Amino acid sequence: MNYKSKKEIAQSKTTIFWIVLILLSLWLGWKAQNQEPAYSFEQYPTENNIIKTKEQEIKVSRVYITKSFVAGLTNEVRTAKGKYLVLEVDVTNTSKKTDSIEDHSLKLKDNQGRTYQQDFSVESDLIWNNKNKFDEGLILPGMTNRDLLAYDVLEDAQGVTLNYRDSLGMEEYTIPITQ
């Protein structure tokens, strides 16, 4: 009879474990890619939804609001502390030179003066869900890039605006997001 040593049995179990884990990960990824996003959206009126600077035009085309959604990559339910405001934003380079926009220059503020920073982990999950690829690098003259900006805002937040401070920090622009 041919008996395996304890070491060989342990190695076989480890190999089987990793194969099962890889297959499970592939299946979850396929399942996540083939499901509809688990959030509803509300589109606000298009009045005053554009910021025009000397170098850029920033337009909010849609506002998604949800308490939770299913993360595309991990298939986990992500729940906001308050509510997620997700902005679909188009940035157009209107200058004659290559330009970029810095993430930290876009913040939300409510009518009580509270500010909200972007939640990059939520954004990456939403981009995966929507297959929306944003080129976070430089924007060529005349080109437009689209991005999803996610913020976890307090449930009672009202009068929310998107605030953009130019690269020199000299001027601040706002777009109304909610009443």
C-alpha positions in Angstrom: 0.0 0.0 0.0 1.1 3.5 -0.8 0.5 5.8 2.2 1.0 9.6 2.1 2.8 11.4 4.8 1.2 14.0 6.9 3.2 16.7 5.1 2.0 15.5 1.7 -1.7 15.4 2.9 -1.3 19.0 4.3 0.2 20.2 1.0 -2.7 18.6 -0.9 -5.3 20.2 1.4 -3.6 23.6 1.0 -3.6 23.3 -2.8 -7.3 22.3 -2.9 -8.1 25.3 -0.6 -6.4 27.8 -2.9 -8.0 26.3 -6.0 -11.5 26.6 -4.4 -10.7 30.1 -3.2 -9.6 31.2 -6.7 -12.7 29.6 -8.3 -15.0 31.3 -5.8 -13.3 34.7 -6.4 -13.7 34.3 -10.2 -17.4 33.3 -9.8 -18.1 36.3 -7.5 -16.4 38.7 -9.9 -18.4 37.3 -12.8 -21.6 37.5 -10.8 -20.9 41.1 -9.8 -20.1 42.2 -13.3 -23.4 40.8 -14.6 -25.8 42.4 -12.1 -27.5 45.8 -12.2 -26.3 48.5 -9.8 -28.2 48.3 -6.6 -29.0 52.0 -6.1 -31.6 54.4 -7.4 -30.8 57.8 -8.8 -32.5 61.1 -8.9 -31.6 63.6 -11.6 -31.8 67.2 -10.5 -32.7 70.1 -12.8 -29.8 71.2 -15.0 -29.9 74.9 -13.9 -26.7 76.2 -12.5 -25.0 72.8 -12.7 -21.8 74.0 -14.5 -18.7 75.6 -13.1 -16.7 77.5 -15.7 -13.1 78.5 -14.9 -10.4 79.8 -17.3 -9.1 76.3 -17.8 -12.0 73.9 -17.1 -15.7 73.3 -17.2 -17.1 71.0 -14.5 -20.6 69.8 -15.0 -22.7 67.6 -12.7 -24.9 65.6 -15.0 -26.6 63.3 -12.4 -26.9 62.9 -8.7 -27.4 59.4 -7.3 -28.8 59.0 -3.7 -28.8 55.8 -1.8 -28.5 54.4 1.7 -26.6 51.3 0.5 -25.5 49.4 -2.6 -23.8 46.1 -3.5 -20.1 46.5 -4.1 -19.3 45.1 -7.5 -15.9 43.7 -6.8 -16.6 42.1 -3.4 -20.4 41.6 -3.6 -20.7 43.1 -0.1 -23.4 45.5 0.9 -22.0 48.9 1.6 -24.1 51.1 3.9 -23.7 54.8 4.5 -23.5 56.3 7.9 -25.9 58.9 6.6 -26.7 58.6 2.9 -24.5 58.4 -0.2 -24.6 61.3 -2.6 -22.8 60.1 -5.8 -22.2 62.8 -8.4 -21.6 62.0 -12.1 -19.2 64.7 -13.1 -17.8 65.7 -16.5 -14.6 67.7 -16.5 -13.7 69.4 -19.8 -10.3 71.0 -20.4 -11.2 74.3 -22.1 -7.6 75.6 -22.1 -4.9 75.1 -24.8 -2.6 73.1 -22.5 -2.9 69.7 -20.9 -4.5 70.0 -17.5 -5.8 67.9 -14.6 -8.1 68.3 -11.6 -7.1 67.4 -8.1 -9.6 65.2 -6.1 -9.1 67.2 -2.9 -10.3 70.4 -4.7 -13.9 69.0 -4.9 -15.8 69.0 -1.6 -19.5 69.0 -0.6 -20.8 71.5 1.9 -24.3 71.7 3.4 -26.3 74.7 4.6 -25.1 74.1 8.1 -21.5 74.6 7.1 -20.5 71.0 7.4 -18.0 69.8 4.7 -17.8 66.3 3.3 -14.7 64.7 1.7 -14.8 62.1 -1.1 -15.1 58.5 -0.2 -12.6 56.9 -2.6 -13.4 53.3 -1.5 -17.1 53.8 -2.4 -16.1 55.4 -5.7 -14.0 52.5 -6.8 -16.9 50.1 -6.0 -19.3 52.2 -8.0 -17.0 52.6 -10.9 -16.6 48.8 -10.9 -20.4 48.4 -10.9 -21.0 50.8 -13.7 -17.9 49.8 -15.8 -17.2 53.6 -15.8 -13.5 54.2 -16.4 -12.2 57.6 -15.4 -8.8 58.6 -16.6 -7.5 60.2 -13.5 -4.4 61.5 -15.3 -4.0 64.6 -17.5 -6.9 65.9 -19.6 -5.9 67.0 -23.1 -7.1 70.3 -24.5 -10.8 70.0 -25.6 -11.2 66.6 -24.0 -13.8 65.6 -21.4 -13.3 63.0 -18.6 -16.2 61.5 -16.6 -15.9 60.6 -12.9 -18.2 59.4 -10.1 -17.6 61.3 -6.9 -19.0 59.7 -3.8 -19.7 61.4 -0.5 -21.2 60.0 2.7 -23.3 62.9 4.0 -25.4 63.1 7.1 -29.1 62.1 6.8 -30.3 65.6 7.7 -28.0 67.4 5.2 -29.9 70.0 3.1 -28.8 72.7 0.7 -25.8 70.7 -0.4 -23.4 72.3 -2.8 -20.3 71.0 -4.7 -17.5 73.3 -4.0 -14.4 73.5 -6.2 -11.3 75.5 -5.4 -9.0 76.2 -8.3 -5.5 74.8 -8.3 -4.0 78.1 -7.0 -6.6 78.2 -4.2 -7.6 81.7 -5.2 -11.2 81.2 -6.3 -14.0 78.9 -5.1 -16.9 77.9 -7.3 -20.2 76.2 -6.2 -22.9 74.0 -7.9 -26.2 73.4 -6.0 -26.8 69.7 -5.5 -29.8 69.4 -3.3 -32.5 71.7 -1.9 
